[in-house]
Amino acid sequence: MEKDETLICRCEEVTRAEILEAIAAGCHSVSAVKRYTRAGMGACQGRTCGRLIRGVLVEQGVLPPDTMDTDKPRFPIVPCAVRDL
């Protein structure tokens, strides 16, 4: 198997070549790549492939290497204290 045929997202069957195509089309963030390719939108919601997508972006020089572990998923809710309810 060639490197570009490597599956990055198993849920949506997105290959490394498709991620590179998205980058070439102007996708410069994990969320932009997800919208362009559907990678990370399967059953795991990017928990399995999110780091791989970010790794390809870093490898291609789109993101700086120090962003590998800083971006955490954002949830649609914000925790609050019981007393605030």
N, C-alpha and C positions, 0 to 999 in steps of 0.2 A: 504494500500500500504506500503510495506517495504521501509526502507530508501534507499536501493540500487536500487530500482526500480524507484526512483524519476528521472524525466526527467530533465536533466541539459540543454541540447540544444533542444529546441522545433522544430527548423527548420529541423534539421537532425535526430531528435528523438534519441539522445544519452543519455543513462542513467548514473547515478552515478556509477553503477557497471562497466560500460564500461570505465569510467574515471579511476576508481581504477585499472582495468586491464591494462590500458595504463601505469599507474604509476609503477605497478609491472613489466611491460616489460621494464622499464628503461626511460620512458618519464619524464623529470624533469623540464619542462617549459611549459608554455601555448601553445607556438607554436608547441612543440613536441607532446603534447596531441592532438592538432588540426590535425596534420598530421596523427597521429595514428588512430583517431576516426572519423574525419571529423566534430567534434563539432566546432561550430563557423564559418563554411564555408557555411552556408545557406544564406537565404535572408537577415538576419540582420547583417551578417559578424562579429559576435561575440559581437555586441553591447549589446545584451540581456544576453548571457551566458558567456561572457569573465570573468566577475567578479566571477561567480559561479565556473568556472573551476579553477581560481586562488584560490578561497576559499577552494576547495577540496585539492589542492596542499599544501596550508598552513596547513589545518587540518591534513594532512598526514605527516607533517614535512618535506616536500620536499623543500618548499620555506619558508624563514623567514617571520614572520607576518608583518614586516614593508614594505613589497613589495606590499601590497594590493592596494595602490592607486598611486604607482609611475610609473607603466608601462602604457604608453599611446600608442595608435596605431600610427604607422609610415606611412606616406603617401609617395607615390613614387615620389613626387615632393618637392622641397624646395622653399619657397617664396623668391622672390628677388625684389629689388626696381626697379621702372620704369626706373630710370636713368641708371641702369646697363644693360638695354636691348638696 
